[in-house]
Amino acid sequence: MFGQPRFADMNAHINTLFERQQVLISAHRGSGGGSIAVNTTLGVKAAVLQGADIVEIDVTASRDGEFYCFHDGCEAELLGIEPNLQTFTAEEIDRQSYIWVDRPGRPAKVEHLLPMLHGFKGQDVLFNIDRSWWRWPNLLRALDGLIMAHQILMKCPAWEEAALDRLRQFRVKFPFVPICASPEDLERVLQDPRLNTVGVELITNFRDHPWFSPETVERCHSQGVFVFVNTVTLNTGVPLFGGLDDELAISDCPDAAYGPVFDLGVDAVQTDWPALVRDYRAKRLTPLPTCQNLRSL
């Protein structure tokens, strides 16, 4: 069971999903493609249909405090505008559309965060809330109003002490997955009685890092947290887990990228290609037939 016993009720839904799936799949920004944009309701639905248990959502905010599902800095690529959305009012953001999927009669708008999340309330899918920690505690109060904290994983770097303090002080103990780049980061968050740390995202550029030791995963498990790794291929080319990424899975084979990850015993994998990881998970976790089973064929 992941999470400290004092937070067992909050974490029950998460642990039920782990019992069912063993390894959870997180879709990076949902699944965009064809006529569907990332960070949208349809992107979430597409990801779930392709096997995602968790959907990562980026958060930005308007100048007047409305929260939106969008990775700021991608405005030129996705919306065809240069200014950062954070400089816009909510009314101005509501007029923006994703240029590559927009069409007459069905504009593809930048979506408000809270209504999008509310549409999945009570469903099995979890949401990993990214790029938001400098907006706490306003965002925490807004999310609390949804009454679905058990479906939400808050995320921030373990070295962002101001954000950790905001999370510690907030009365609702949202499940928390800090980003850790070093063993020191791990020690900062493990067993903190004021943080509901259920998992840790381990990041590194290099394969000769302590994260590639099975003992690290075992230590995390002994402390009641799951291990989350990111196999997304960033546009910058910076590897998030030692070069084991989706691009390698596609250019070579899924086993080349996901095999070492599963061998380590990780509990959750973030990807841009959830169906690839779903199929690989099925292959890795399906028991091999026993002699008795073979005789019955």
Backbone hydrogen bonds in HBPLUS format (Angstrom, degrees):
<---DONOR---> <-ACCEPTOR-->    atom                        ^
c    i                          cat <-CA-CA->   ^        H-A-AA   ^      H-
h    n   atom  resd res      DA  || num        DHA   H-A  angle D-A-AA Bond
n    s   type  num  typ     dist DA aas  dist angle  dist       angle   num
A0003-GLY N   A0224-GLY O   2.64 MM 221  5.33 171.2  1.65 156.7 156.7     1
A0007-PHE N   A0004-GLN O   2.91 MM   3  5.64 158.8  1.96 124.9 131.3     2
A0008-ALA N   A0005-PRO O   3.10 MM   3  5.04 159.0  2.15 117.6 115.0     3
A0011-ASN N   A0007-PHE O   3.12 MM   4  6.33 149.9  2.22 152.8 162.0     4
A0012-ALA N   A0009-ASP O   3.40 MM   3  5.27 164.3  2.43 101.3 105.8     5
A0015-ASN N   A0011-ASN O   3.01 MM   4  6.27 166.1  2.03 159.8 163.6     6
A0016-THR N   A0012-ALA O   2.93 MM   4  6.15 145.5  2.05 145.2 155.0     7
A0017-LEU N   A0013-HIS O   3.13 MM   4  6.46 153.4  2.21 147.4 153.2     8
A0018-PHE N   A0014-ILE O   3.10 MM   4  6.49 153.7  2.17 147.9 155.3     9
A0019-GLU N   A0015-ASN O   2.94 MM   4  6.17 154.8  2.01 145.9 152.6    10
A0020-ARG N   A0016-THR O   3.09 MM   4  6.32 146.1  2.21 142.1 150.9    11
A0021-GLN N   A0017-LEU O   2.88 MM   4  6.04 165.6  1.91 156.4 159.7    12
A0022-GLN N   A0018-PHE O   2.74 MM   4  4.81 150.4  1.83 132.5 140.8    13
A0023-VAL N   A0021-GLN O   2.76 MM   2  5.45 142.5  1.90 103.7  92.5    14
A0024-LEU N   A0267-ASP O   2.82 MM 243  6.28 154.4  1.88 154.5 150.1    15
A0269-VAL N   A0024-LEU O   2.97 MM 245  6.48 152.3  2.05 157.9 164.3    16
A0053-ASP N   A0025-ILE O   2.80 MM  28  5.31 156.4  1.86 143.4 151.3    17
A0054-ILE N   A0025-ILE O   2.95 MM  29  6.10 156.6  2.00 153.0 151.4    18
A0026-SER N   A0269-VAL O   2.82 MM 243  5.88 173.5  1.82 146.2 146.4    19
A0271-THR N   A0026-SER O   2.85 MM 245  6.24 152.8  1.93 168.6 175.9    20
A0027-ALA N   A0054-ILE O   2.82 MM  27  6.24 158.4  1.86 149.2 148.6    21
A0030-GLY N   A0027-ALA O   3.38 MM   3  5.04 177.9  2.38 105.9 106.1    22
A0056-GLU N   A0027-ALA O   2.91 MM  29  6.01 166.0  1.93 150.4 155.1    23
A0028-HIS N   A0271-THR O   2.88 MM 243  5.61 169.4  1.89 146.0 148.1    24
A0029-ARG N   A0056-GLU O   3.06 MM  27  4.91 118.8  2.45 112.2 128.8    25
A0039-ASN N   A0029-ARG O   2.83 MM  10  5.05 170.8  1.83 149.3 149.7    26
A0031-SER N   A0043-GLY O   2.93 MM  12  4.73 169.4  1.94 118.3 120.4    27
A0033-GLY N   A0036-ILE O   2.85 MM   3  5.31 152.0  1.92 141.0 149.3    28
A0036-ILE N   A0033-GLY O   3.00 MM   3  5.31 167.1  2.02 128.8 132.1    29
A0044-VAL N   A0040-THR O   2.95 MM   4  6.32 146.6  2.06 148.2 156.9    30
A0045-LYS N   A0041-THR O   2.98 MM   4  6.32 164.9  2.00 153.5 157.3    31
A0046-ALA N   A0042-LEU O   2.85 MM   4  6.00 158.3  1.90 147.0 153.1    32
A0047-ALA N   A0043-GLY O   3.06 MM   4  6.18 153.4  2.13 138.1 145.0    33
A0048-VAL N   A0044-VAL O   2.98 MM   4  6.28 161.0  2.02 155.8 160.4    34
A0049-LEU N   A0045-LYS O   2.98 MM   4  6.19 159.4  2.03 149.4 155.1    35
A0050-GLN N   A0046-ALA O   3.13 MM   4  6.34 128.9  2.40 135.9 148.8    36
A0050-GLN N   A0047-ALA O   3.03 MM   3  5.08 134.1  2.25  95.7 108.9    37
A0052-ALA N   A0047-ALA O   2.96 MM   5  5.38 165.0  1.99 140.5 137.0    38
A0051-GLY N   A0048-VAL O   3.03 MM   3  5.16 162.5  2.06 110.1 112.1    39
A0126-LEU N   A0053-ASP O   2.94 MM  73  6.30 162.6  1.97 148.2 153.8    40
A0055-VAL N   A0126-LEU O   2.86 MM  71  6.32 149.0  1.96 145.9 153.7    41
A0128-ASN N   A0055-VAL O   2.96 MM  73  5.95 159.4  2.00 126.5 133.0    42
A0057-ILE N   A0128-ASN O   2.94 MM  71  6.14 158.5  1.99 149.4 152.7    43
A0130-ASP N   A0057-ILE O   2.94 MM  73  5.96 175.1  1.95 155.5 157.0    44
A0070-PHE N   A0058-ASP O   3.12 MM  12  5.30 129.3  2.39 112.8 121.6    45
A0059-VAL N   A0130-ASP O   3.21 MM  71  6.35 134.8  2.43 143.6 151.6    46
A0060-THR N   A0068-TYR O   2.97 MM   8  5.28 161.3  2.01 143.7 148.7    47
A0068-TYR N   A0060-THR O   2.81 MM   8  5.28 168.2  1.82 148.5 149.6    48
A0062-SER N   A0066-GLU O   2.79 MM   4  5.19 154.4  1.86 146.2 154.5    49
A0065-GLY N   A0062-SER O   3.04 MM   3  5.18 164.0  2.06 112.5 112.1    50
A0063-ARG N   A0088-PHE O   2.61 MM  25  5.49 177.5  1.61 158.1 158.7    51
A0113-LEU N   A0067-PHE O   3.00 MM  46  5.51 167.9  2.02 119.5 123.3    52
A0069-CYS N   A0111-GLU O   2.90 MM  42  5.68 162.9  1.93 167.1 170.1    53
A0074-CYS N   A0071-HIS O   3.22 MM   3  6.12 144.1  2.36 142.5 147.4    54
A0078-LEU N   A0074-CYS O   2.96 MM   4  6.01 168.3  1.97 160.9 164.2    55
A0079-LEU N   A0075-GLU O   2.71 MM   4  5.03 148.7  1.80 135.7 146.4    56
A0080-GLY N   A0075-GLU O   2.99 MM   5  6.29 119.1  2.37 149.5 155.1    57
A0099-ILE N   A0078-LEU O   2.97 MM  21  6.21 138.5  2.15 147.3 159.4    58
A0087-THR N   A0084-ASN O   2.94 MM   3  5.78 166.8  1.96 125.9 130.2    59
A0088-PHE N   A0085-LEU O   2.91 MM   3  5.23 165.6  1.93 116.1 120.8    60
A0092-GLU N   A0089-THR O   3.10 MM   3  5.17 119.6  2.48  95.9 110.4    61
A0093-ILE N   A0089-THR O   2.95 MM   4  6.31 157.8  2.00 153.5 159.9    62
A0094-ASP N   A0090-ALA O   2.90 MM   4  6.07 157.5  1.95 152.5 158.4    63
A0095-ARG N   A0092-GLU O   3.18 MM   3  5.43 152.9  2.25 103.1 111.2    64
A0096-GLN N   A0093-ILE O   2.90 MM   3  5.35 165.7  1.92 118.8 123.6    65
A0098-TYR N   A0108-ALA O   2.79 MM  10  5.52 158.7  1.84 158.7 163.8    66
A0101-VAL N   A0098-TYR O   3.23 MM   3  5.84 156.6  2.29 116.2 122.6    67
A0102-ASP N   A0098-TYR O   2.91 MM   4  5.71 126.9  2.20 156.2 171.9    68
A0106-ARG N   A0103-ARG O   3.04 MM   3  5.55 163.2  2.07 133.9 138.1    69
A0117-LEU N   A0113-LEU O   3.00 MM   4  6.28 166.9  2.02 163.4 166.2    70
A0118-HIS N   A0114-LEU O   2.93 MM   4  6.06 165.6  1.95 154.8 159.4    71
A0119-GLY N   A0115-PRO O   3.13 MM   4  6.25 140.8  2.29 141.2 149.2    72
A0119-GLY N   A0116-MET O   3.25 MM   3  5.40 132.0  2.50  97.8 109.7    73
A0120-PHE N   A0117-LEU O   2.95 MM   3  5.62 163.9  1.98 120.6 125.9    74
A0121-LYS N   A0118-HIS O   3.11 MM   3  5.09 168.2  2.12 111.6 112.8    75
A0123-GLN N   A0120-PHE O   3.11 MM   3  5.59 161.6  2.14 135.2 135.4    76
A0127-PHE N   A0151-GLN O   2.79 MM  24  6.19 155.2  1.85 160.8 169.1    77
A0153-LEU N   A0127-PHE O   2.70 MM  26  5.94 169.8  1.71 166.3 165.7    78
A0129-ILE N   A0153-LEU O   2.88 MM  24  6.11 157.3  1.94 161.0 168.4    79
A0135-ARG N   A0132-SER O   2.73 MM   3  5.39 158.9  1.77 126.8 133.9    80
A0136-TRP N   A0133-TRP O   3.32 MM   3  5.40 168.1  2.33 104.5 107.3    81
A0139-LEU N   A0135-ARG O   3.13 MM   4  5.89 161.4  2.17 136.7 141.3    82
A0141-ARG N   A0137-PRO O   2.99 MM   4  6.27 160.4  2.03 161.4 165.1    83
A0142-ALA N   A0138-ASN O   3.09 MM   4  6.36 154.6  2.16 142.9 150.1    84
A0143-LEU N   A0139-LEU O   2.82 MM   4  6.08 163.3  1.85 159.5 163.5    85
A0144-ASP N   A0140-LEU O   2.87 MM   4  5.98 152.7  1.94 145.9 153.9    86
A0145-GLY N   A0141-ARG O   3.29 MM   4  6.52 141.7  2.44 138.9 146.9    87
A0145-GLY N   A0142-ALA O   3.21 MM   3  5.35 129.7  2.47  96.9 109.2    88
A0146-LEU N   A0143-LEU O   2.99 MM   3  5.44 155.6  2.05 112.0 119.6    89
A0147-ILE N   A0144-ASP O   3.11 MM   3  5.60 157.0  2.17 114.9 121.4    90
A0151-GLN N   A0148-MET O   2.94 MM   3  5.63 164.9  1.96 121.4 126.5    91
A0152-ILE N   A0149-ALA O   3.07 MM   3  5.15 166.6  2.09 111.3 114.7    92
A0154-MET N   A0175-PRO O   2.86 MM  21  6.22 167.6  1.87 161.4 157.5    93
A0177-VAL N   A0154-MET O   2.82 MM  23  6.10 163.2  1.85 172.5 177.9    94
A0179-ILE N   A0156-CYS O   2.90 MM  23  5.92 155.7  1.96 132.0 137.6    95
A0160-GLU N   A0157-PRO O   3.09 MM   3  5.53 168.3  2.11 116.2 119.4    96
A0158-ALA N   A0179-ILE O   2.86 MM  21  5.51 165.4  1.88 153.2 148.5    97
A0161-GLU N   A0159-TRP O   3.03 MM   2  5.57 126.5  2.33 106.3  91.0    98
A0163-ALA N   A0160-GLU O   3.06 MM   3  5.48 121.5  2.42 107.3 120.9    99
A0164-LEU N   A0160-GLU O   3.05 MM   4  6.41 157.9  2.10 152.3 159.4   100
A0165-ASP N   A0161-GLU O   2.96 MM   4  6.20 155.9  2.02 149.5 155.3   101
A0166-ARG N   A0162-ALA O   3.13 MM   4  6.44 149.6  2.23 140.5 148.2   102
A0167-LEU N   A0163-ALA O   3.02 MM   4  6.34 156.4  2.08 151.7 157.8   103
A0168-ARG N   A0164-LEU O   2.82 MM   4  6.08 155.9  1.88 150.7 158.1   104
A0169-GLN N   A0165-ASP O   3.00 MM   4  6.12 152.9  2.07 145.7 151.9   105
A0170-PHE N   A0166-ARG O   3.18 MM   4  6.27 127.7  2.47 137.5 149.4   106
A0170-PHE N   A0167-LEU O   3.34 MM   3  5.29 141.0  2.50  95.6 105.9   107
A0174-PHE N   A0172-VAL O   3.09 MM   2  5.87 128.2  2.37 105.6  91.1   108
A0176-PHE N   A0196-ASN O   2.88 MM  20  5.66 148.3  1.98 151.0 147.0   109
A0198-VAL N   A0176-PHE O   3.02 MM  22  5.83 148.8  2.12 144.0 152.8   110
A0201-GLU N   A0178-PRO O   2.87 MM  23  6.07 169.4  1.88 152.7 156.2   111
A0180-CYS N   A0201-GLU O   2.72 MM  21  5.91 171.6  1.73 168.6 168.3   112
A0203-ILE N   A0180-CYS O   3.04 MM  23  6.22 164.5  2.07 156.5 158.1   113
A0185-ASP N   A0182-SER O   2.96 MM   3  5.22 127.2  2.25 102.9 116.4   114
A0186-LEU N   A0182-SER O   3.29 MM   4  6.77 152.4  2.37 147.3 154.3   115
A0187-GLU N   A0183-PRO O   3.11 MM   4  6.47 160.3  2.15 151.9 155.6   116
A0188-ARG N   A0184-GLU O   3.18 MM   4  6.37 139.7  2.35 139.7 149.9   117
A0188-ARG N   A0185-ASP O   3.14 MM   3  5.17 128.1  2.42  95.8 109.5   118
A0189-VAL N   A0186-LEU O   3.11 MM   3  5.67 144.8  2.24 112.1 120.6   119
A0190-LEU N   A0186-LEU O   3.01 MM   4  6.05 155.8  2.07 164.5 172.3   120
A0192-ASP N   A0189-VAL O   3.40 MM   3  5.63 161.9  2.44 125.6 121.2   121
A0195-LEU N   A0192-ASP O   3.11 MM   3  5.49 169.2  2.12 118.1 121.3   122
A0226-PHE N   A0198-VAL O   2.87 MM  28  6.35 156.0  1.93 134.9 137.3   123
A0200-VAL N   A0226-PHE O   2.85 MM  26  6.31 146.1  1.97 159.0 166.8   124
A0228-PHE N   A0200-VAL O   2.88 MM  28  5.83 167.3  1.90 157.4 154.3   125
A0202-LEU N   A0228-PHE O   3.00 MM  26  6.36 148.3  2.10 166.6 176.4   126
A0204-THR N   A0240-LEU O   2.99 MM  36  5.50 157.7  2.04 122.3 129.2   127
A0242-GLY N   A0204-THR O   2.89 MM  38  5.75 163.9  1.92 138.6 140.6   128
A0212-PHE N   A0209-HIS O   3.00 MM   3  5.86 165.6  2.02 127.7 131.3   129
A0213-SER N   A0210-PRO O   3.05 MM   3  5.52 152.5  2.13 121.3 121.3   130
A0216-THR N   A0213-SER O   2.92 MM   3  5.51 142.2  2.06 115.7 125.0   131
A0218-GLU N   A0214-PRO O   2.95 MM   4  6.24 162.3  1.98 151.5 157.0   132
A0219-ARG N   A0215-GLU O   2.83 MM   4  6.02 149.9  1.92 142.1 150.1   133
A0220-CYS N   A0216-THR O   3.01 MM   4  6.32 160.0  2.05 149.9 154.7   134
A0221-HIS N   A0217-VAL O   2.97 MM   4  6.26 164.8  1.99 154.4 158.3   135
A0222-SER N   A0218-GLU O   2.88 MM   4  6.08 151.2  1.96 145.0 153.4   136
A0223-GLN N   A0219-ARG O   3.06 MM   4  6.30 131.0  2.31 141.1 153.5   137
A0223-GLN N   A0220-CYS O   3.04 MM   3  5.12 135.1  2.25  97.9 110.7   138
A0225-VAL N   A0220-CYS O   3.05 MM   5  5.41 166.4  2.07 141.1 142.0   139
A0224-GLY N   A0221-HIS O   2.99 MM   3  5.00 161.4  2.02 105.0 109.5   140
A0267-ASP N   A0227-VAL O   2.86 MM  40  5.21 152.0  1.94 140.0 149.3   141
A0268-ALA N   A0227-VAL O   3.06 MM  41  6.35 135.4  2.27 156.0 153.2   142
A0229-VAL N   A0268-ALA O   2.99 MM  39  6.42 159.0  2.04 153.2 155.4   143
A0270-GLN N   A0229-VAL O   2.87 MM  41  6.31 159.3  1.92 155.2 161.8   144
A0231-THR N   A0270-GLN O   2.86 MM  39  5.77 155.9  1.91 151.9 155.2   145
A0246-ASP N   A0231-THR O   2.71 MM  15  5.69 143.0  1.85 174.0 162.5   146
A0237-GLY N   A0234-LEU O   3.00 MM   3  5.30 153.3  2.07 107.1 115.5   147
A0244-LEU N   A0241-PHE O   3.15 MM   3  5.79 169.0  2.16 123.0 126.0   148
A0248-LEU N   A0245-ASP O   3.13 MM   3  5.46 121.1  2.49 103.5 116.8   149
A0249-ALA N   A0245-ASP O   3.09 MM   4  6.49 152.9  2.17 145.9 154.3   150
A0250-ILE N   A0246-ASP O   2.98 MM   4  6.29 142.9  2.12 148.2 157.5   151
A0251-SER N   A0247-GLU O   2.78 MM   4  5.95 168.5  1.80 155.5 159.3   152
A0252-ASP N   A0248-LEU O   2.88 MM   4  5.54 158.2  1.93 142.1 148.0   153
A0256-ALA N   A0253-CYS O   3.00 MM   3  5.49 135.8  2.20 113.3 124.5   154
A0258-TYR N   A0254-PRO O   2.80 MM   4  5.78 162.3  1.83 170.0 171.8   155
A0259-GLY N   A0255-ASP O   2.91 MM   4  4.51 137.8  2.09 110.8 121.7   156
A0262-PHE N   A0258-TYR O   2.91 MM   4  6.14 165.0  1.93 160.5 163.2   157
A0263-ASP N   A0259-GLY O   2.82 MM   4  6.00 153.1  1.89 152.3 161.3   158
A0264-LEU N   A0260-PRO O   3.18 MM   4  6.30 138.7  2.36 134.6 142.5   159
A0264-LEU N   A0261-VAL O   3.25 MM   3  5.37 131.6  2.50  96.4 108.1   160
A0265-GLY N   A0262-PHE O   2.97 MM   3  5.22 142.6  2.11 103.4 114.6   161
A0276-LEU N   A0273-TRP O   3.03 MM   3  5.57 129.9  2.29 114.9 126.8   162
A0277-VAL N   A0273-TRP O   3.41 MM   4  6.84 158.2  2.47 152.0 157.6   163
A0278-ARG N   A0274-PRO O   2.77 MM   4  5.94 155.8  1.83 151.9 159.9   164
A0279-ASP N   A0275-ALA O   3.00 MM   4  6.13 163.5  2.03 146.1 149.2   165
A0280-TYR N   A0276-LEU O   2.99 MM   4  6.22 153.9  2.06 142.6 150.6   166
A0281-ARG N   A0277-VAL O   2.71 MM   4  5.83 159.3  1.75 151.0 156.9   167
A0282-ALA N   A0278-ARG O   2.98 MM   4  6.22 157.7  2.03 146.9 152.6   168
A0283-LYS N   A0279-ASP O   3.10 MM   4  6.36 151.8  2.18 141.2 148.3   169
A0284-ARG N   A0280-TYR O   2.92 MM   4  6.19 158.8  1.97 153.6 159.3   170
A0285-LEU N   A0281-ARG O   2.83 MM   4  5.85 159.4  1.87 156.9 161.7   171
A0286-THR N   A0282-ALA O   3.08 MM   4  5.67 131.8  2.32 136.6 143.2   172
A0294-LEU N   A0290-THR O   2.92 MM   4  6.23 154.5  1.98 151.2 158.6   173
A0295-ARG N   A0291-CYS O   2.97 MM   4  6.23 151.3  2.06 146.9 154.0   174
A0296-SER N   A0293-ASN O   3.17 MM   3  5.26 135.0  2.38  96.2 108.3   175
A0297-LEU N   A0294-LEU O   3.13 MM   3  5.37 158.4  2.18 106.5 113.2   176
